[in-house]
Amino acid sequence: MKKLIYPLFILIILLSACTQKNGNVLNNYDPALDNSQSESDNLVVGFSQMNHINPWRVAETNDLKRKADDLGIKLIVLDGESSQEKQITDVISLIGRKVDYIVLAPLIYEGWDNALNACREAGIPLITLDREVAGIPGVDFLTFVGGDFVKEAKTAAEWLIENTGGSAKIIELRGREGASCVLDRERGFRETIEKYNNMEIVVSAYADFERIKGQRVMEEIILSYGRNFNVVYAHNDEMAIGAIQALKAANIQPGEDVLVISIDGSKDALKSVIAGELGATVECTPYLAEQVFAAIMRNELGKTVPHKIIVKERLFDVNNATEHIDEAF
């Protein structure tokens, strides 16, 4: 642990912000950290990003870079290129470079034992970012920082129930198989709609969080199942936008013939909401850097770090999309 020196007002904000917790979970965390420079005694943080294909990932990485620069912290970014094997190799590489902390945005949930064990043996705290891994928080890794994926899915399902009268035949476009967010977005959605006998998932297919795959998978579904559905629930905006393109190509009008809802809250998605094609998008913010570095600073100060730090997120629809579009990534 390196000795850090921070302006007093930042420490007051930081310590007070971390008191509103439920057990070891800190909900709706908004640290309001100042952009003032802090002396970090050459603190070095390594970041293993799963890929930079998706705009969400690019925004997340850029946010970490900006905040690290503001705080005077050196950030080493490695691109996992959508490979868990490479991410594990990258974590081992960062350990060899003697970084002080490692931040991991994991591709999938299982299979990180070697990386977690290596960090623990090296005495390097690891923070999982935006997706969880199999392990014990506070033991196998320092903390998880991100959204509540189950709640995001429940919010999407509740919006659909309200806007369909509780009767829908649903196409579900899932993200990457095995990712914690996919498992949670499946569970939260199903737990909510199962209370309604006429809410039915007729097809569920993986499209890997990618726009082009969302379009291709939706095209295949339309060819195989025709128009026997009236809702598309996509686990992210990119797949939803791809699905909308496929619907339009098949002369199915999104927003009229089919309701589409997704998760992320991207600028493209909000534009689609305003255009009347995407019904709504539930926010899953990529802007997590303040929470990450707040956790690091707390740990450096010898303070307790909650095992989960959950950020506050919103739903955007026609009523508020225009108001918030400038905030979107």
C-alpha positions in Angstrom: 0.0 0.0 0.0 1.4 3.4 -1.0 1.0 6.5 1.0 -1.4 8.9 -0.7 -2.0 12.6 0.1 -5.3 14.0 -0.9 -6.9 17.4 -0.3 -9.0 17.3 2.9 -12.3 18.2 1.2 -11.9 15.2 -1.1 -11.4 12.8 1.8 -14.4 14.2 3.6 -16.6 13.7 0.5 -15.1 10.2 -0.1 -15.5 8.9 3.4 -19.0 10.3 3.9 -20.1 8.9 0.5 -19.2 5.4 1.5 -21.3 5.3 4.7 -24.7 4.6 3.1 -24.5 0.9 2.6 -26.6 -2.2 3.1 -24.3 -4.8 4.6 -21.4 -5.1 2.2 -23.2 -3.6 -0.7 -23.1 0.2 -1.4 -26.0 1.2 -3.5 -26.6 4.2 -5.7 -23.0 5.4 -5.1 -22.2 8.9 -6.4 -18.9 10.0 -4.9 -18.9 13.4 -6.5 -15.1 13.4 -6.6 -13.4 16.7 -7.5 -11.2 16.9 -10.6 -8.4 18.4 -8.5 -5.0 16.9 -8.8 -3.9 14.5 -6.0 -0.4 13.4 -5.1 -0.3 9.6 -5.7 3.3 8.8 -4.9 3.6 7.1 -8.3 0.6 4.8 -7.9 0.2 2.5 -10.9 -3.1 0.8 -11.9 -3.4 -1.8 -14.5 -6.6 -2.2 -16.5 -7.6 -5.4 -18.4 -10.4 -4.4 -20.7 -12.2 -7.3 -22.5 -12.2 -5.5 -25.9 -12.7 -2.1 -27.5 -15.2 -3.3 -30.2 -18.3 -1.9 -28.5 -18.8 1.9 -28.0 -19.7 1.2 -24.4 -16.2 -0.4 -23.8 -14.5 2.6 -25.4 -16.4 5.0 -23.2 -15.5 3.0 -20.1 -11.8 3.0 -20.9 -11.7 6.6 -21.8 -13.4 7.5 -18.6 -10.8 5.6 -16.6 -8.0 7.3 -18.5 -9.5 10.8 -17.8 -10.0 10.2 -14.1 -6.5 8.6 -13.7 -5.0 11.6 -15.3 -7.0 14.0 -13.1 -5.7 12.1 -10.0 -2.1 11.8 -11.1 -2.3 8.0 -11.3 -0.6 6.1 -14.0 -3.0 3.8 -15.8 -1.8 0.9 -18.0 -4.6 -0.4 -20.3 -4.4 -3.8 -22.0 -7.0 -5.0 -24.6 -8.2 -8.5 -24.1 -9.4 -8.8 -27.7 -12.6 -10.7 -26.6 -10.4 -13.6 -25.3 -10.5 -14.8 -21.7 -7.1 -16.5 -22.2 -5.6 -13.2 -23.3 -7.1 -11.4 -20.3 -5.7 -13.9 -17.9 -2.3 -13.5 -19.6 -2.7 -9.7 -19.4 -3.4 -9.9 -15.6 -0.3 -12.0 -15.1 1.7 -9.5 -17.2 0.4 -6.6 -15.0 1.5 -8.5 -11.9 5.0 -8.8 -13.5 5.0 -5.1 -14.1 4.4 -4.6 -10.3 1.3 -2.5 -10.6 -0.3 -1.5 -7.3 -3.9 -2.4 -8.4 -5.5 -4.3 -11.2 -8.9 -3.5 -12.6 -10.6 -6.3 -14.6 -13.6 -6.0 -16.9 -14.1 -9.7 -17.3 -15.3 -11.3 -20.5 -17.3 -14.1 -18.7 -18.2 -15.1 -15.2 -16.3 -18.4 -14.7 -12.7 -19.4 -15.1 -10.6 -16.7 -13.4 -9.1 -18.8 -10.6 -5.6 -18.6 -11.9 -5.7 -14.8 -12.3 -7.4 -14.3 -8.9 -4.9 -16.6 -7.1 -1.9 -14.9 -8.8 -3.1 -11.4 -7.7 -3.7 -12.6 -4.1 -0.3 -14.3 -4.0 1.3 -11.1 -5.3 -0.6 -9.0 -2.8 -2.1 -6.9 -5.5 -5.8 -5.9 -4.9 -8.1 -6.6 -7.9 -11.3 -4.8 -8.7 -13.8 -6.3 -11.0 -15.5 -3.7 -13.2 -19.0 -3.8 -14.7 -19.2 -7.6 -14.7 -18.7 -10.0 -11.9 -16.5 -13.1 -11.6 -16.9 -16.3 -9.7 -15.2 -15.8 -6.3 -15.6 -14.3 -2.9 -15.6 -10.5 -2.7 -13.2 -9.2 -0.1 -11.2 -12.5 -0.4 -10.6 -13.3 -4.0 -10.9 -9.7 -5.1 -11.3 -6.3 -3.4 -14.7 -5.2 -4.7 -17.1 -5.1 -7.7 -18.0 -1.8 -9.2 -20.9 -1.6 -11.6 -24.6 -1.6 -12.2 -27.3 -3.9 -10.8 -28.0 -6.1 -13.8 -31.0 -7.8 -12.3 -32.6 -4.5 -11.5 -31.9 -3.2 -15.0 -33.8 -6.2 -16.4 -36.6 -5.9 -14.0 -37.0 -2.2 -14.9 -37.1 -3.2 -18.6 -39.7 -5.9 -17.9 -41.9 -3.5 -15.9 -41.8 -1.0 -18.7 -42.9 -3.7 -21.1 -45.7 -4.9 -18.9 -47.0 -1.4 -18.5 -46.8 -0.7 -22.3 -48.2 -4.0 -23.5 -50.9 -4.5 -20.9 -49.1 -7.6 -19.7 -49.5 -9.5 -22.9 -46.6 -10.0 -25.3 -44.7 -12.6 -27.4 -41.1 -11.7 -26.8 -37.8 -12.1 -28.8 -34.9 -11.9 -26.4 -31.4 -11.0 -27.7 -28.8 -12.0 -25.2 -25.2 -10.8 -25.0 -22.2 -13.1 -24.6 -22.8 -16.6 -23.3 -21.5 -17.0 -19.7 -21.2 -13.3 -18.9 -22.5 -12.3 -15.5 -24.6 -9.4 -16.9 -26.3 -11.8 -19.3 -27.1 -14.3 -16.6 -28.5 -11.5 -14.4 -30.5 -9.8 -17.3 -32.0 -13.2 -18.1 -33.0 -13.8 -14.5 -34.3 -10.3 -13.6 -36.4 -10.2 -16.8 -37.9 -13.7 -16.3 -38.6 -13.2 -12.6 -40.7 -10.2 -13.5 -42.7 -11.4 -16.5 -43.4 -14.9 -15.0 -46.1 -13.2 -12.8 -48.0 -12.6 -16.1 -49.4 -15.6 -17.9 -49.5 -13.8 -21.3 -45.9 -12.5 -21.2 -44.0 -15.2 -23.2 -40.5 -15.4 -24.5 -40.9 -17.2 -27.8 -37.2 -17.0 -28.9 -34.0 -16.3 -27.0 -30.8 -16.1 -28.9 -27.2 -14.9 -28.4 -25.9 -11.9 -30.4 -22.8 -11.1 -28.4 -23.7 -7.5 -27.6 -22.8 -6.5 -31.3 -25.0 -4.4 -33.6 -24.2 -6.4 -36.8 -24.9 -9.7 -35.0 -28.1 -8.3 -33.5 -29.2 -7.5 -37.1 -28.2 -10.9 -38.4 -29.8 -12.9 -35.6 -33.0 -10.9 -35.9 -33.1 -11.5 -39.7 -32.8 -15.2 -39.0 -35.5 -15.1 -36.4 -37.9 -13.3 -38.8 -37.2 -15.9 -41.5 -37.8 -18.8 -39.2 -40.7 -17.5 -37.1 -42.3 -14.9 -39.3 -44.1 -12.1 -37.4 -45.3 -14.1 -34.5 -44.0 -11.6 -31.9 -44.6 -8.1 -30.8 -41.7 -7.3 -28.5 -37.9 -7.4 -28.8 -36.0 -7.3 -25.5 -32.2 -6.8 -26.2 -29.6 -7.0 -23.5 -27.9 -3.9 -24.9 -28.5 -1.0 -27.2 -26.2 -2.2 -30.0 -28.1 -5.4 -30.5 -31.4 -3.5 -30.3 -30.3 -1.1 -33.0 -29.2 -4.0 -35.2 -32.6 -5.7 -34.6 -34.4 -2.5 -35.5 -32.6 -2.4 -38.8 -33.7 -6.0 -39.5 -37.3 -5.2 -38.6 -37.4 -2.3 -40.9 -35.9 -4.3 -43.8 -38.7 -6.8 -43.3 -41.3 -4.1 -43.4 -42.0 -4.5 -39.7 -42.3 -1.0 -38.1 -40.5 -0.7 -34.8 -42.4 1.3 -32.3 -45.7 0.4 -34.0 -45.8 -3.3 -35.0 -43.1 -4.3 -32.5 -42.0 -2.7 -29.2 -38.2 -2.7 -28.7 -36.5 -2.2 -25.4 -32.8 -2.5 -24.5 -30.2 -1.7 -21.9 -27.3 0.8 -21.8 -28.5 4.3 -22.6 -26.2 5.1 -25.4 -26.5 8.3 -27.5 -27.6 6.2 -30.6 -30.2 4.5 -28.5 -31.6 7.8 -27.2 -31.8 9.1 -30.8 -33.7 6.0 -31.7 -36.1 6.6 -28.7 -36.7 10.2 -29.9 -37.3 8.9 -33.5 -40.0 6.6 -32.1 -38.3 3.3 -33.1 -36.8 2.2 -29.7 -39.4 2.2 -27.0 -37.0 2.7 -24.1 -33.5 2.0 -22.8 -32.5 1.3 -19.3 -29.2 3.0 -18.3 -26.1 0.9 -17.7 -23.5 3.6 -17.4 -19.9 3.1 -18.6 -18.8 6.0 -16.4 -17.5 4.1 -13.4 -14.0 5.7 -13.0 -14.9 7.8 -10.0 -16.2 4.8 -8.1 -13.1 2.7 -9.0 -10.6 5.3 -7.9 -12.7 6.1 -4.8 -12.4 2.4 -3.8 -8.7 2.5 -4.4 -8.2 5.6 -2.3 -10.3 4.2 0.5 -8.1 1.0 0.5 -5.0 3.1 0.5 -6.2 5.0 3.5 -6.9 1.7 5.3 -10.6 2.2 5.2 -13.2 -0.6 4.6 -14.1 -1.0 1.0 -17.7 -2.4 0.4 -17.7 -5.7 -1.4 -20.0 -4.3 -4.1 -20.3 -0.7 -5.2 -23.5 -0.3 -7.2 -24.2 2.9 -9.2 -27.5 4.6 -9.7 -29.2 4.2 -13.1 -32.3 5.4 -14.9 -34.8 4.5 -17.6 -35.0 6.7 -20.7 -38.1 6.8 -22.9 -39.9 9.4 -25.0 -40.6 11.4 -21.8 -37.0 12.2 -21.0 -34.6 11.1 -23.8 -34.2 14.6 -25.2 -33.4 16.0 -21.8 -30.6 13.5 -21.2 -29.1 12.8 -24.7 -26.2 15.1 -24.2 -25.1 13.0 -21.1 -25.1 9.8 -23.1 -21.9 8.1 -24.4 
